[in-house]
Amino acid sequence: MCIGIPGQIITISERTAVVDCWGTRRSIHLNVLEDEVVPGDYVIDHAGFALRRIPTDEVADTLAMYETILSEAGEDPIVTDILFELESFHELS
């Protein structure tokens, strides 16, 4: 099972963006994203690709949901996948 994580777009250059996910910045590809995005927008990143733009009115709820999942980390496979994705950010940074 794989899950994407939310990140805020910091900069965009052509079809690549730098996103911030809880203080870790990483470059991701915008190639598969259908929506237009600008710095400040939030996207769901999976494996270095932005999969979708998070609507502005859903950002707070989305981030809160992820914070809840991460704060209750245990043997849950979704939590394990999110933590793995965040650890890979640190390794690539």
PEKAFEN-V775581 format. One record per residue. N is the residue number from 1. PHI is phi in whole degrees, -180 to 180 (none if undefined). Layout:
N | PHI
N | PHI
This chain:
1 | none
2 | -124
3 | -141
4 | -87
5 | -127
6 | -79
7 | -149
8 | -97
9 | -72
10 | -97
11 | -141
12 | -132
13 | -136
14 | 58
15 | -111
16 | -127
17 | -129
18 | -97
19 | -116
20 | -111
21 | -119
22 | 52
23 | 91
24 | -104
25 | -105
26 | -155
27 | -84
28 | -133
29 | -91
30 | -105
31 | -56
32 | -93
33 | -78
34 | -83
35 | -78
36 | -78
37 | -130
38 | -135
39 | -53
40 | 104
41 | -70
42 | -107
43 | -132
44 | -95
45 | -105
46 | -137
47 | 56
48 | 86
49 | -127
50 | -74
51 | -93
52 | -161
53 | -85
54 | -87
55 | -56
56 | -51
57 | -74
58 | -110
59 | -60
60 | -60
61 | -66
62 | -64
63 | -64
64 | -63
65 | -62
66 | -65
67 | -61
68 | -64
69 | -59
70 | -69
71 | -73
72 | -103
73 | -54
74 | -158
75 | -93
76 | -63
77 | -64
78 | -68
79 | -62
80 | -58
81 | -66
82 | -64
83 | -62
84 | -62
85 | -62
86 | -66
87 | -63
88 | -67
89 | -59
90 | -65
91 | -69
92 | -88
93 | -76
